[in-house]
Amino acid sequence: MIRSVSLRREEVDASRYPFSIPALRSLTTLELHPQATLFAGENGSGKSTLVEAIAVAAGFNAEGGSRNMRFSTRASHSELHEHLHLVRDDRPQRDGFFLRAESFYNVATEVATLEVSGYGDTPLHEQSHGESFLSLALERFRGRGLYILDEPEAALSVQGMLALIRRMHELASDGSQFIVSTHSPVLLAYPGGRIYVLSEAGIVETPWEETEPVELTRSFLADRARFLHYLFAET
């Protein structure tokens, strides 16, 4: 499991991508929650880049999967992982998985090609996108595992997201750790987790109620008509 993540700043050029992203440029050391750490932020803020780098630094395949998967469709990950230092705790780890939403199709194909077991009775490609995500969490994820999830809400309904945080709670109670990047106010509501928001201001630990996904969703639901009036108003 991972206790903290640090950027070896002396090794990097802050003018080059991805270190030029404001949030990553300010990165020093992040303390991770032993059960769940969630990263939020606008598109382009660097949250998926950071979560991907943590996964690769922890030994996972850049396109996702377990540590035993080493396929590559197209290398698109940054060099950030080469400059991260992960501090581990002493909990025994018996499982792990990196779920990268945008490339999960490739992982499902690899699972089918290798005829890997443990993903449920129905092949992943014979399920809907959301069903395959939940099947992964319900059938493949086990206790005492490190699970890194990049925007898992991409395929899930609200009900699916609620099912996922329940499964996260079950696994965390059995010694697992989750590191998640998300836009979802539902996933950010995971009880007891630590939320970091990435923005131009850096990386800031933020209460659930003060995150932008929660504030915008609350405003929209409170007065949908007024919200849409201003959204569609001519400049």
FIFI-886019 format. One record per residue: x, y, z of N, C-alpha, C, O, CB in turn. Coordinates in pm, whole numbers, padded with zeros to 5 digits, always signed. Last residue first. Glycine has a CB too. Layout:
N
XYZXYZXYZXYZXYZ ...
# end
This chain:
235
-02448+03647-02507-02351+03739-02448-02373+03878-02505-02301+03971-02469-02207+03691-02473 -02760+03498-02436-02667+03554-02533-02572+03650-02463-02610+03724-02372-02743+03625-02646 -02797+03218-02214-02818+03359-02243-02714+03409-02345-02598+03369-02342-02809+03443-02113 -02761+02961-02130-02793+02981-02270-02814+03127-02309-02845+03157-02425-02915+02904-02304 -02704+02995-01858-02611+02917-01941-02633+02946-02088-02537+02954-02165-02627+02766-01913 -02922+03128-01761-02794+03200-01769-02694+03126-01856-02609+03188-01921-02736+03219-01629 -03111+02920-01790-03135+03054-01846-03004+03128-01863-02978+03185-01969-03230+03134-01756 -03008+02710-01641-03007+02699-01786-03031+02834-01853-02978+02860-01961-03113+02598-01831 -03052+02818-01383-02917+02779-01425-02909+02775-01578-02816+02829-01637-02879+02641-01365 -03328+02845-01379-03244+02965-01369-03104+02936-01418-03043+03019-01487-03238+03016-01223 -03402+02572-01396-03447+02669-01496-03358+02794-01495-03318+02842-01601-03592+02708-01471 -03287+02449-01166-03247+02410-01301-03282+02517-01405-03200+02549-01491-03313+02278-01338 -03201+02494-00879-03280+02583-00966-03238+02559-01111-03164+02638-01169-03261+02733-00925 -03082+02274-00754-03161+02367-00675-03250+02455-00761-03361+02489-00720-03072+02452-00589 -02929+02149-00948-03048+02080-00899-03139+02173-00819-03260+02154-00817-03009+01962-00813 -02724+02343-00982-02808+02301-01094-02938+02238-01045-03046+02272-01094-02733+02201-01184 -02607+02353-00727-02667+02473-00787-02763+02437-00899-02872+02494-00910-02559+02567-00839 -02512+02088-00702-02610+02142-00607-02682+02263-00665-02804+02274-00654-02542+02180-00474 -02326+02084-00911-02442+01994-00914-02551+02043-00820-02669+02040-00855-02400+01851-00876 -02143+02278-00819-02215+02298-00945-02339+02209-00954-02445+02253-00999-02122+02270-01063 -02056+02161-00573-02116+02294-00576-02197+02316-00703-02308+02368-00696-02008+02401-00564 -01949+01913-00660-02060+01917-00565-02131+02052-00572-02254+02056-00575-02009+01891-00422 -01743+01988-00838-01852+01900-00882-01973+01904-00790-02087+01899-00836-01803+01757-00894 -01581+02155-00662-01661+02212-00770-01770+02118-00820-01881+02164-00845-01571+02251-00884 -01597+02107-00305-01544+02071-00437-01637+02123-00546-01758+02134-00525-01527+01917-00449 -01709+02152-00061-01647+02267-00127-01584+02231-00262-01525+02318-00327-01541+02327-00037 -01800+01915+00046-01898+02020+00019-01841+02135-00063-01916+02208-00127-01954+02073+00148 -01560+01770+00092-01653+01730-00013-01744+01844-00054-01765+01868-00173-01735+01611+00031 -01271+01979+00154-01391+01907+00199-01484+01878+00082-01488+01953-00016-01465+01986+00308 -00945+01925+00019-01069+02003+00016-01185+01920+00070-01197+01803+00036-01099+02051-00127 -00605+01985-00030-00704+01899+00034-00830+01981+00059-00824+02091+00113-00648+01839+00168 -00477+02089-00338-00527+02132-00207-00626+02030-00153-00721+01993-00222-00593+02272-00216 -00233+02172-00551-00306+02053-00506-00346+02079-00361-00261+02089-00273-00220+01921-00520 -00269+02477-00735-00187+02366-00686-00273+02245-00653-00374+02219-00719-00108+02408-00562 -00415+02669-00856-00362+02701-00724-00274+02590-00667-00212+02608-00562-00475+02730-00629 -00519+02554-01079-00411+02651-01099-00342+02685-00967-00226+02726-00965-00465+02779-01165 -00575+02226-00933-00616+02347-01003-00494+02435-01027-00381+02395-01000-00725+02425-00923 -00707+01944-00775-00597+01997-00857-00650+02116-00936-00755+02108-00999-00539+01888-00953 -00799+01847-00455-00843+01916-00576-00720+01974-00646-00640+02045-00585-00947+02028-00543 -00828+01550-00274-00737+01655-00320-00794+01715-00448-00832+01641-00539-00591+01598-00342 -00982+01398-00003-01002+01456-00135-00897+01564-00160-00878+01655-00080-01145+01516-00148 -00995+01094+00166-00926+01223+00157-00938+01273+00013-00909+01200-00081-00774+01211+00199 -01285+00930+00312-01174+00943+00220-01112+01082+00224-01170+01176+00279-01218+00912+00079 -01510+00914+00471-01380+00901+00536-01262+00915+00444-01148+00914+00491-01372+00771+00602 -01723+00791+00218-01706+00835+00358-01566+00811+00412-01510+00701+00399-01807+00765+00447 -01738+00933-00098-01695+00813-00025-01660+00852+00118-01575+00938+00138-01573+00744-00096 -01804+01145-00253-01872+01135-00123-01832+01012-00045-01885+00987+00063-02021+01135-00143 -01691+01115-00497-01619+01200-00402-01679+01192-00262-01613+01226-00164-01621+01345-00449 -01894+00971-00621-01772+00901-00580-01690+00983-00480-01628+00928-00389-01686+00868-00702 -02078+01187-00650-02116+01064-00580-01991+00991-00532-01984+00952-00416-02200+00973-00672 -01958+01379-00805-01985+01412-00664-02025+01290-00583-02008+01288-00462-02096+01517-00655 -01705+01290-01033-01835+01256-00979-01854+01299-00833-01775+01260-00747-01856+01108-00990 -01469+01304-01155-01550+01425-01163-01680+01407-01086-01758+01502-01075-01579+01461-01310 -01165+01149-01027-01307+01150-01061-01362+01291-01073-01312+01385-01012-01385+01074-00958 -00926+00905-00943-00950+01036-01002-01094+01038-01052-01140+00942-01112-00849+01068-01118 -00826+00725-00655-00928+00747-00758-00922+00890-00811-00915+00985-00733-01068+00717-00702 -00712+00459-00484-00666+00589-00532-00748+00618-00657-00741+00543-00754-00508+00591-00561 -00772+00249-00205-00817+00301-00333-00756+00439-00359-00750+00524-00270-00971+00309-00337 -00679-00048-00038-00658+00096-00053-00701+00136-00195-00670+00067-00292-00509+00136-00026 -00803-00302+00191-00766-00249+00059-00749-00098+00063-00798-00029+00153-00872-00288-00044 -00892-00418+00431-00751-00384+00416-00708-00329+00282-00589-00310+00260-00672-00502+00443 -01160-00450+00446-01080-00573+00446-00935-00543+00411-00862-00633+00368-01139-00674+00346 -01263-00205+00413-01279-00264+00547-01198-00393+00561-01170-00439+00672-01426-00293+00575 -01222-00183+00143-01139-00102+00233-01146-00155+00376-01048-00151+00450-01182+00045+00229 -01426-00351+00051-01286-00389+00031-01192-00310+00122-01093-00364+00172-01246-00367-00114 -01657-00210+00128-01637-00349+00169-01490-00389+00161-01436-00452+00252-01722-00443+00082 -01613+00036-00002-01622+00031+00144-01597-00111+00195-01526-00131+00294-01761+00081+00192 -01624-00044-00270-01502+00016-00217-01499+00007-00065-01396-00025-00006-01489+00162-00262 -01891-00120-00279-01788-00222-00294-01653-00171-00244-01577-00245-00182-01777-00266-00441 -02008+00131-00248-02035+00027-00149-01929-00082-00155-01881-00130-00053-02176-00034-00171 -01916+00255-00474-01863+00303-00345-01898+00205-00232-01827+00196-00133-01918+00444-00312 -02055+00098-00669-01908+00098-00663-01858+00146-00528-01766+00085-00472-01851+00186-00774 -02320+00160-00623-02276+00021-00606-02124+00014-00593-02071-00067-00517-02324-00066-00724 -02311+00428-00694-02343+00392-00556-02300+00249-00526-02249+00220-00418-02494+00409-00528 -02260+00397-00966-02161+00463-00881-02185+00433-00734-02090+00414-00658-02164+00614-00904 -02497+00275-01049-02371+00204-01060-02262+00264-00973-02182+00192-00914-02326+00201-01204 -02676+00483-01006-02691+00360-00929-02563+00278-00933-02524+00217-00832-02809+00277-00983 -02577+00655-01201-02571+00695-01060-02585+00572-00970-02515+00559-00870-02683+00799-01027 -02387+00448-01432-02504+00526-01393-02487+00571-01248-02392+00529-01181-02636+00443-01411 -02055+00451-01571-02151+00410-01468-02270+00505-01457-02256+00627-01469-02081+00401-01336 -01839+00512-01722-01928+00409-01775-02045+00380-01683-02127+00293-01713-01851+00281-01799 -01705+00711-01582-01727+00729-01726-01827+00630-01782-01895+00660-01881-01596+00715-01800 -01636+00663-01323-01775+00704-01347-01808+00716-01495-01925+00730-01532-01802+00835-01279 -01364+00621-01310-01450+00503-01329-01595+00540-01357-01671+00457-01409-01444+00414-01206 -01118+00784-01338-01250+00824-01385-01343+00705-01411-01395+00690-01521-01236+00905-01513 -00908+00540-01262-00905+00668-01334-01042+00693-01398-01076+00631-01499-00793+00669-01442 -00807+00379-00975-00918+00395-01068-00913+00535-01130-00915+00635-01059-01054+00372-00998 -00634+00133-00822-00617+00268-00874-00716+00285-00989-00708+00214-01089-00469+00294-00920 -00602-00059-00543-00686-00038-00660-00681+00110-00701-00719+00199-00625-00832-00082-00632 -00446-00305-00375-00426-00165-00413-00500-00144-00545-00465-00204-00647-00272-00129-00427 -00602-00525-00133-00553-00491-00266-00533-00341-00282-00594-00261-00212-00648-00542-00372 -00738-00664+00072-00595-00632+00082-00533-00606-00056-00427-00659-00089-00520-00747+00153 -00990-00848-00117-00938-00778+00000-00787-00762-00005-00717-00836-00075-00978-00852+00126 -01039-00798-00474-01044-00876-00350-00984-00794-00237-00934-00684-00258-00969-01011-00365 -01189-00768-00792-01125-00703-00679-01145-00785-00552-01255-00835-00526-01181-00560-00660 -01354-00933-00956-01208-00940-00966-01137-00880-00845-01036-00934-00800-01162-00871-01090 -01628-00890-00896-01576-01025-00916-01423-01035-00906-01370-01132-00853-01620-01077-01050 -01678-00617-00855-01746-00717-00773-01681-00854-00780-01678-00927-00680-01890-00729-00817 -01517-00478-01038-01511-00445-00896-01570-00556-00809-01517-00586-00702-01584-00315-00868 -01593-00605-01282-01453-00599-01240-01443-00577-01090-01370-00649-01021-01379-00488-01315 -01863-00551-01286-01818-00689-01278-01673-00697-01232-01637-00784-01152-01833-00759-01414 -01854-00276-01324-01903-00328-01197-01862-00474-01178-01831-00516-01067-02054-00315-01188 -01751-00272-01587-01681-00202-01479-01723-00259-01343-01639-00286-01258-01710-00051-01484 -01949-00415-01724-01814-00473-01717-01732-00405-01607-01652-00471-01541-01742-00459-01852 -02165-00242-01701-02173-00375-01640-02033-00435-01625-02004-00499-01524-02262-00468-01723 -02075-00024-01856-02095-00011-01713-02100-00144-01641-02046-00158-01532-02221+00064-01686 -02067-00146-02113-01948-00082-02055-01961-00074-01903-01869-00112-01831-01928+00058-02114 -02236-00467-02108-02227-00325-02139-02103-00268-02072-02042-00333-01987-02356-00249-02093 -02074-00777-02200-02149-00693-02108-02145-00549-02158-02060-00513-02240-02093-00703-01964 -01901-00915-02348-02042-00948-02368-02131-00874-02269-02249-00906-02256-02062-01099-02355 -01649-00849-02269-01695-00792-02395-01842-00825-02426-01900-00770-02519-01608-00841-02507 -01624-01006-02035-01636-00860-02024-01690-00798-02152-01769-00704-02145-01501-00799-01990 -01824-01303-02011-01708-01231-02064-01729-01080-02063-01840-01033-02086-01676-01278-02206 -01970-01408-01711-01998-01348-01842-01875-01272-01892-01826-01185-01821-02119-01253-01834 -01870-01488-01463-01910-01590-01559-01932-01535-01700-01916-01608-01797-02035-01657-01512 -01575-01311-01342-01716-01343-01348-01746-01441-01460-01660-01474-01541-01798-01217-01367 -01302-01297-01349-01376-01176-01386-01526-01201-01396-01598-01120-01454-01323-01123-01519 -01152-01524-01314-01171-01437-01199-01248-01310-01228-01258-01223-01141-01040-01401-01142 -00907-01602-01572-01027-01627-01492-01039-01523-01381-00948-01443-01359-01024-01770-01431 -00803-01531-01902-00781-01511-01759-00912-01532-01684-01017-01484-01728-00724-01369-01731 -00745-01572-02172-00840-01658-02103-00817-01655-01952-00811-01757-01884-00830-01802-02155 -00602-01402-02322-00525-01487-02232-00611-01587-02157-00561-01675-02087-00449-01402-02133 -00815-01278-02455-00709-01343-02531-00632-01442-02445-00600-01553-02489-00614-01239-02589 -00967-01166-02246-01025-01269-02331-00918-01347-02407-00928-01469-02421-01122-01206-02430 -00780-00984-02143-00837-01086-02055-00894-01201-02137-00875-01317-02104-00946-01025-01964 -00747-00822-02369-00633-00901-02318-00681-01013-02227-00630-01125-02233-00534-00811-02243 -01001-00707-02381-00952-00789-02493-00837-00877-02448-00830-00994-02486-00908-00699-02610 -01000-00563-02144-01098-00671-02161-01058-00764-02275-01077-00885-02267-01238-00612-02189 -00798-00379-02207-00778-00474-02097-00873-00592-02111-00833-00707-02094-00799-00404-01960 -00923-00238-02410-00800-00311-02440-00770-00415-02332-00723-00524-02361-00682-00214-02454 -01132-00122-02268-01163-00213-02378-01041-00299-02411-01053-00419-02437-01210-00133-02504 -01004+00057-02102-01051-00069-02043-01090-00170-02150-01083-00291-02127-01169-00043-01951 -00908+00305-02163-00844+00191-02229-00891+00056-02173-00825-00046-02193-00693+00202-02216 -01049+00491-02017-01039+00510-02162-00977+00391-02235-00992+00379-02356-00959+00633-02192 -01027+00410-01746-01155+00402-01817-01137+00405-01968-01202+00329-02039-01245+00516-01775 -00818+00204-01595-00810+00327-01674-00928+00325-01770-00929+00247-01866-00672+00339-01750 -00754+00050-01311-00866+00068-01403-00853+00204-01469-00874+00308-01405-01004+00054-01329 -00523-00160-01193-00533-00022-01241-00645-00018-01344-00632-00076-01452-00397+00028-01303 -00502-00362-00902-00553-00342-01037-00555-00193-01067-00584-00111-00980-00696-00405-01054 -00415-00627-00672-00405-00490-00721-00457-00482-00864-00456-00580-00938-00261-00440-00714 -00328-00823-00379-00397-00801-00505-00378-00656-00549-00330-00573-00472-00548-00835-00492 -00207-00838-00139-00218-00964-00213-00285-00945-00348-00298-01041-00424-00295-01065-00131 +00008-00687+00090-00078-00665-00028-00083-00793-00108+00020-00850-00143-00027-00546-00115 +00038-00603+00432+00059-00701+00325-00039-00678+00212-00157-00652+00237+00046-00845+00378 +00147-00284+00541+00035-00376+00523+00067-00476+00412+00119-00436+00307-00095-00299+00491 +00339-00093+00589+00376-00233+00611+00260-00329+00599+00271-00444+00640+00438-00248+00747 +00353+00149+00318+00335+00111+00457+00360-00038+00470+00399-00104+00373+00193+00149+00509 +00586+00325+00100+00490+00217+00129+00471+00204+00280+00558+00241+00359+00538+00083+00068 +00623+00602-00094+00655+00547+00038+00546+00447+00075+00428+00482+00080+00667+00660+00147 +00742+00665-00413+00631+00614-00335+00682+00558-00203+00774+00476-00201+00554+00506-00414 +00840+00925-00609+00889+00835-00503+00769+00795-00419+00701+00880-00362+01000+00905-00414 +00861+00998-00957+00783+00988-00833+00851+00892-00736+00912+00793-00776+00640+00941-00862 +00976+01000-01201+01027+01097-01104+00945+01099-00975+00959+01191-00893+01029+01236-01165 +00850+00832-01369+00994+00812-01353+01051+00899-01241+01162+00874-01192+01066+00842-01483 +00591+00927-01395+00615+00813-01305+00763+00792-01276+00799+00739-01171+00556+00686-01365 +00608+01125-01595+00596+01164-01454+00632+01049-01360+00696+01071-01257+00455+01211-01425 +00610+01092-01864+00729+01045-01791+00721+01074-01641+00817+01049-01569+00854+01110-01849 +00278+00980-01965+00387+01076-01951+00505+01014-01877+00500+00899-01834+00339+01203-01878 +00136+00747-02200+00155+00800-02065+00278+00890-02061+00370+00876-02142+00168+00687-01964 +00100+00623-02436+00054+00762-02429+00076+00824-02292+00038+00939-02268-00091+00769-02465 +00161+00370-02655+00217+00437-02538+00176+00584-02538+00211+00660-02628+00372+00425-02535 -00081+00152-02749-00017+00277-02790+00032+00349-02665-00048+00385-02579-00116+00367-02871 -00088-00110-02647-00154-00075-02773-00092+00050-02832-00057+00054-02949-00305-00056-02751 +00075-00357-02475+00080-00215-02508+00017-00193-02644+00061-00249-02745+00227-00163-02508 +00075-00580-02189+00047-00548-02328+00059-00397-02350+00055-00319-02255-00092-00597-02369 +00111-00694-01942+00221-00614-01996+00200-00583-02144+00297-00561-02217+00353-00687-01977 -00022-00794-01635-00052-00756-01774+00055-00661-01826+00085-00559-01763-00192-00692-01785 +00032-00827-01371+00077-00933-01462+00054-00899-01608+00105-00968-01696+00008-01062-01429 -00087-00630-01230+00058-00618-01250+00111-00723-01347+00222-00710-01398+00131-00629-01116 -00395-00577-01418-00319-00620-01302-00169-00602-01330-00131-00564-01441-00351-00767-01265 -00503-00279-01596-00497-00421-01568-00422-00451-01440-00390-00361-01363-00432-00494-01682 -00358-00018-01806-00449-00075-01709-00430-00225-01694-00354-00289-01766-00591-00046-01748 -00167+00095-01956-00301+00090-02015-00403+00027-01921-00521+00020-01954-00297+00013-02146 +00063+00063-01802+00013+00198-01826-00128+00199-01884-00201+00296-01863+00106+00270-01919 +00062-00184-01546+00070-00154-01687+00004-00019-01714-00100+00011-01656+00003-00265-01770 +00209-00111-01224+00099-00152-01311+00128-00114-01456+00207-00024-01485-00033-00088-01265 +00396-00021-01038+00420-00147-01107+00311-00194-01199+00317-00307-01249+00445-00250-01010 +00383+00225-00931+00352+00114-00840+00363-00021-00909+00342-00125-00846+00212+00131-00782 +00423+00385-01148+00531+00379-01049+00510+00263-00951+00605+00210-00895+00539+00511-00972 +00171+00350-01263+00288+00296-01332+00406+00284-01235+00479+00186-01238+00327+00386-01452 +00009+00481-01067-00013+00342-01104+00110+00279-01168+00151+00169-01132-00132+00331-01200 +00113+00740-01071+00120+00662-00946+00103+00514-00978+00175+00430-00923+00010+00709-00845 +00044+00809-01333+00185+00800-01296+00203+00722-01167+00298+00645-01154+00245+00940-01280 -00238+00812-01315-00171+00720-01407-00025+00700-01367+00025+00587-01368-00180+00772-01552 -00265+01025-01137-00310+00891-01097-00246+00784-01185-00204+00679-01136-00464+00881-01105 -00160+01238-01295-00100+01201-01167-00138+01059-01125-00052+00982-01084-00142+01300-01058 -00334+01238-01513-00190+01224-01536-00121+01179-01408-00033+01093-01412-00129+01356-01586 -00574+01292-01385-00555+01161-01447-00409+01135-01475-00362+01021-01463-00636+01150-01575 -00514+01558-01295-00550+01452-01201-00531+01312-01259-00478+01223-01192-00693+01470-01156 -00460+01779-01454-00350+01687-01423-00387+01571-01334-00299+01491-01299-00240+01762-01360 -00645+01949-01560-00583+01989-01433-00468+01899-01393-00386+01937-01310-00687+01990-01323 -00785+01871-01780-00656+01934-01802-00584+01976-01676-00475+02032-01682-00674+02052-01887 -01099+01930-01639-01024+01867-01747-00894+01944-01771-00895+02066-01781-01109+01860-01876 -01072+02008-01283-01123+02027-01418-01042+01945-01518-00933+01897-01488-01121+02176-01456 -01078+01771-01011-01024+01885-01083-01081+01892-01222-01132+01792-01274-00871+01879-01088 -00979+01531-00758-01078+01600-00840-01011+01718-00908-00902+01760-00870-01199+01647-00754 -00893+01224-00621-00842+01345-00687-00951+01402-00776-01008+01331-00859-00713+01314-00769 -00901+01053-00314-00971+01088-00437-00918+01220-00490-00899+01316-00415-01123+01097-00414 -00809+00774-00132-00769+00910-00169-00831+00940-00304-00816+00862-00399-00612+00927-00172 -00888+00544+00117-00928+00603-00011-00880+00747-00024-00907+00831+00062-01081+00598-00027 -00726+00422+00329-00837+00353+00263-00870+00413+00126-00878+00339+00028-00961+00358+00351 -00514+00582+00411-00493+00436+00406-00606+00360+00338-00587+00247+00295-00475+00383+00545 -00452+00865+00203-00535+00803+00307-00518+00652+00299-00508+00597+00188-00685+00844+00291 -00129+01004+00145-00247+00933+00099-00321+00870+00217-00261+00829+00316-00208+00825-00002 +00031+01309+00122+00000+01200+00212-00131+01135+00167-00232+01203+00151-00011+01250+00359 +00252+01426-00115+00111+01407-00084+00096+01288+00010+00145+01178-00020+00027+01386-00213 +00505+01662-00167+00468+01534-00108+00319+01533-00076+00267+01627-00016+00550+01506+00019 +00490+01847-00418+00605+01809-00335+00578+01669-00279+00621+01569-00337+00631+01914-00218 +00372+02017-00699+00373+01892-00623+00503+01874-00546+00612+01886-00603+00350+01773-00716 +00354+02228-00867+00358+02258-00724+00372+02134-00637+00383+02144-00515+00234+02334-00683 +00332+02113-01112+00449+02197-01088+00466+02226-00939+00577+02246-00891+00439+02328-01167 +00083+02004-01097+00198+01914-01087+00327+01991-01062+00419+01941-00998+00211+01830-01215 -00075+02233-01125-00091+02148-01007+00030+02057-00988+00075+02036-00875-00218+02064-01018 +00017+02341-01381+00031+02412-01253+00022+02324-01130+00103+02338-01038-00073+02517-01243 +00221+02161-01595+00083+02171-01546+00090+02232-01406+00161+02180-01321+00010+02030-01544 +00487+02115-01636+00441+02251-01657+00294+02269-01617+00248+02383-01605+00459+02290-01802 +00527+01849-01623+00564+01926-01504+00523+02072-01515+00523+02145-01416+00714+01917-01480 +00490+01686-01837+00370+01732-01766+00398+01820-01647+00307+01862-01577+00290+01615-01721 +00616+01959-02027+00502+01876-01992+00552+01742-01939+00650+01689-01993+00408+01856-02115 +00860+02188-01892+00821+02082-01985+00700+02006-01933+00682+01990-01812+00938+01985-02008 +00941+02357-01698+00887+02421-01819+00835+02317-01919+00773+02353-02019+00996+02508-01885 +01058+02216-01495+00921+02263-01473+00861+02331-01595+00741+02359-01596+00918+02358-01358 +01231+01935-01526+01230+02069-01585+01086+02119-01581+01001+02069-01655+01287+02068-01732 +01348+01729-01252+01256+01766-01358+01275+01910-01404+01327+01995-01331+01114+01745-01312 +01497+01655-01032+01518+01579-01155+01441+01635-01275+01465+01593-01388+01479+01436-01133 +01419+01792-00811+01551+01824-00864+01579+01755-00997+01674+01791-01067+01658+01786-00763 +01179+01675-00735+01175+01799-00812+01310+01835-00875+01315+01900-00979+01129+01912-00725 +01038+01403-00714+01180+01438-00700+01205+01560-00790+01247+01547-00905+01275+01316-00739 +00734+01405-00549+00800+01434-00676+00945+01472-00648+00972+01562-00568+00727+01548-00752 +00581+01146-00356+00663+01266-00365+00719+01281-00505+00749+01181-00572+00778+01262-00261 +00322+01005-00172+00378+01020-00306+00455+01151-00310+00403+01256-00272+00266+01017-00416 +00261+00767+00095+00277+00902+00041+00340+00896-00098+00403+00797-00136+00363+00989+00135 +00175+00503+00130+00155+00600+00237+00165+00743+00185+00088+00830+00225+00257+00578+00349 +00031+00238-00034+00110+00360-00052+00075+00461+00057-00041+00500+00072+00087+00421-00193 +00084-00119+00000+00000+00000+00000+00088+00125+00000+00207+00117+00031-00095+00000+00122 
# end
